[in-house]
Amino acid sequence: MKIGIVGVGHIGKTLALQLAKAGHDVSVANSKAPENINPAVLATGARAVTVQQAVQDKEVIILSIPLNRIPEVAPLLTGVPQETTVIDTANYYPARDSRIDEIEAGQVESLWVKQQLGRPIAKAWNAIGSDSLATKGKPAGSSDRIAIPIAADRDSDRTLTMKLVEDTGFDAFDTGSLADSWRQQPGAPIYCTDLTVSEIQALVDTAEKERLPARRDLAVAAIMERMSSATKNPDAAYGVRLSRALYM
Ligand SMILES: NC(=O)c1ccc[n+]([C@@H]2O[C@H](COP(=O)([O-])OP(=O)(O)OC[C@H]3O[C@@H](n4cnc5c(N)ncnc54)[C@H](OP(=O)(O)O)[C@@H]3O)[C@@H](O)[C@H]2O)c1
């Protein structure tokens, strides 16, 4: 498939590597000129392009940028056909994203993104830590293969997103519509806890929406204390241990 990835940080970089390795035609962009993209991102065949080129004539566009940067890319997507699948990986972190009143008031994060972009989206790869995404993928059929939750309102987006999640080395778990996607937001039992499909199935409905923000903020505080920087991600061993203790 022709895939454009906007954002090649912790998550976008791995998506570029895995999706190009799986045989997709992958173009990647960040906010600067293409020559600023780390060559390591292109090691399996992805091409560095401008952000305008990354969203042009694509079957799938993946946005892997901080939530508060979504409004910046919204104008770029106005010419993208409605049938194109746009997948967002973003999570809301008040300390990084500045206060977004609608989300503070309880709006589901993916519905806010959909509103900003003015088009259907899918949500995926938001509920796995960057180190797990980079190192824990396994071939389909592995008994202990980790699953990644996805959500979408259109069946076409759901089917395609689940297929691409599989191509990155993980089972895909359908949490339902975007309105249901709070079940895969930070603080939820299936968020960054590296579970199999059957383990997610057993836990997904135990999420308590009103408790998610407090649990998320506890995790952020613990990670900040340990990493001493908002831009460094914990390794999978610590990140998953922390998420399981706080969220499950
Ligand atoms: N880190 C994780 O473990 C993790 C896990 C799941 C989901 N997420 C979510 O996934 C998203 C990406 O996270 P990340 O950790 O990969 O972020 P990151 O390492 O900070 O990388 C962000 C990327 O977005 C690019 N970007 C920002 N604004 C842009 C714009 N207007 N146009 C084009 N590119 C832009 C940045 O490019 P420049 O360098 O040019 O600014 C950079 O390549 C976030 O919403 C995050 O919440 C993260």
The ligand as an SDF file (V2000), in Angstrom:
LIG
                    3D

 48 52  0  0  0  0  0  0  0  0999 V2000
    6.5120    7.5510   22.8580 N   0  0  0  0  0  0  0  0  0  0  0  0
    5.6490    6.5760   23.0820 C   0  0  0  0  0  0  0  0  0  0  0  0
    5.9840    5.5650   23.7320 O   0  0  0  0  0  0  0  0  0  0  0  0
    4.2590    6.6590   22.5180 C   0  0  0  0  0  0  0  0  0  0  0  0
    3.4700    5.5100   22.5540 C   0  0  0  0  0  0  0  0  0  0  0  0
    2.2330    5.5220   21.9430 C   0  0  0  0  0  0  0  0  0  0  0  0
    1.7540    6.6930   21.3740 C   0  0  0  0  0  0  0  0  0  0  0  0
    2.5060    7.8230   21.4080 N   0  0  0  0  0  0  0  0  0  0  0  0
    1.9310    9.0210   20.7990 C   0  0  0  0  0  0  0  0  0  0  0  0
    2.3640    9.0550   19.4500 O   0  0  0  0  0  0  0  0  0  0  0  0
    2.6230   10.4110   19.0530 C   0  0  0  0  0  0  0  0  0  0  0  0
    4.0990   10.5140   18.6730 C   0  0  0  0  0  0  0  0  0  0  0  0
    4.8490   10.2140   19.8260 O   0  0  0  0  0  0  0  0  0  0  0  0
    6.4390   10.1110   19.7780 P   0  0  0  0  0  0  0  0  0  0  0  0
    6.8630    9.7130   21.1330 O   0  0  0  0  0  0  0  0  0  0  0  0
    6.8540    9.3050   18.5980 O   0  0  0  0  0  0  0  0  0  0  0  0
    6.7970   11.6490   19.5460 O   0  0  0  0  0  0  0  0  0  0  0  0
    8.2190   12.3020   19.2760 P   0  0  0  0  0  0  0  0  0  0  0  0
    9.3090   11.3180   19.5070 O   0  0  0  0  0  0  0  0  0  0  0  0
    8.2300   13.5900   20.0190 O   0  0  0  0  0  0  0  0  0  0  0  0
    8.1680   12.6230   17.7050 O   0  0  0  0  0  0  0  0  0  0  0  0
    7.2210   13.5130   17.1980 C   0  0  0  0  0  0  0  0  0  0  0  0
    7.4160   13.6290   15.7050 C   0  0  0  0  0  0  0  0  0  0  0  0
    6.3650   14.4620   15.2000 O   0  0  0  0  0  0  0  0  0  0  0  0
    6.9540   15.3830   14.2930 C   0  0  0  0  0  0  0  0  0  0  0  0
    6.1050   16.5620   14.1720 N   0  0  0  0  0  0  0  0  0  0  0  0
    5.6500   17.3700   15.1640 C   0  0  0  0  0  0  0  0  0  0  0  0
    4.8690   18.3350   14.6440 N   0  0  0  0  0  0  0  0  0  0  0  0
    4.8440   18.1540   13.3090 C   0  0  0  0  0  0  0  0  0  0  0  0
    4.2210   18.8180   12.2430 C   0  0  0  0  0  0  0  0  0  0  0  0
    3.4550   19.8880   12.4540 N   0  0  0  0  0  0  0  0  0  0  0  0
    4.4030   18.3520   10.9860 N   0  0  0  0  0  0  0  0  0  0  0  0
    5.1820   17.2630   10.7660 C   0  0  0  0  0  0  0  0  0  0  0  0
    5.8040   16.5800   11.7570 N   0  0  0  0  0  0  0  0  0  0  0  0
    5.6250   17.0160   13.0040 C   0  0  0  0  0  0  0  0  0  0  0  0
    8.3030   15.6760   14.8930 C   0  0  0  0  0  0  0  0  0  0  0  0
    9.1200   16.2500   13.8940 O   0  0  0  0  0  0  0  0  0  0  0  0
   10.1250   17.4730   14.2210 P   0  0  0  0  0  0  0  0  0  0  0  0
   11.2870   16.8390   14.8770 O   0  0  0  0  0  0  0  0  0  0  0  0
   10.4000   18.0190   12.8860 O   0  0  0  0  0  0  0  0  0  0  0  0
    9.3580   18.4230   15.1320 O   0  0  0  0  0  0  0  0  0  0  0  0
    8.7400   14.2740   15.2850 C   0  0  0  0  0  0  0  0  0  0  0  0
    9.2530   13.5760   14.1880 O   0  0  0  0  0  0  0  0  0  0  0  0
    2.2740   11.2790   20.2510 C   0  0  0  0  0  0  0  0  0  0  0  0
    0.9890   11.7740   20.1090 O   0  0  0  0  0  0  0  0  0  0  0  0
    2.3660   10.3190   21.4430 C   0  0  0  0  0  0  0  0  0  0  0  0
    1.4800   10.7030   22.4770 O   0  0  0  0  0  0  0  0  0  0  0  0
    3.7690    7.8210   21.9340 C   0  0  0  0  0  0  0  0  0  0  0  0
  1  2  1  0
  2  3  2  0
  2  4  1  0
  4  5  1  0
  4 48  2  0
  5  6  2  0
  6  7  1  0
  7  8  2  0
  8  9  1  0
  8 48  1  0
  9 10  1  0
  9 46  1  0
 10 11  1  0
 11 12  1  0
 11 44  1  0
 12 13  1  0
 13 14  1  0
 14 15  2  0
 14 16  1  0
 14 17  1  0
 17 18  1  0
 18 19  2  0
 18 20  1  0
 18 21  1  0
 21 22  1  0
 22 23  1  0
 23 24  1  0
 23 42  1  0
 24 25  1  0
 25 26  1  0
 25 36  1  0
 26 27  1  0
 26 35  1  0
 27 28  2  0
 28 29  1  0
 29 30  1  0
 29 35  2  0
 30 31  1  0
 30 32  2  0
 32 33  1  0
 33 34  2  0
 34 35  1  0
 36 37  1  0
 36 42  1  0
 37 38  1  0
 38 39  2  0
 38 40  1  0
 38 41  1  0
 42 43  1  0
 44 45  1  0
 44 46  1  0
 46 47  1  0
M  CHG  2   8   1  16  -1
M  END
$$$$
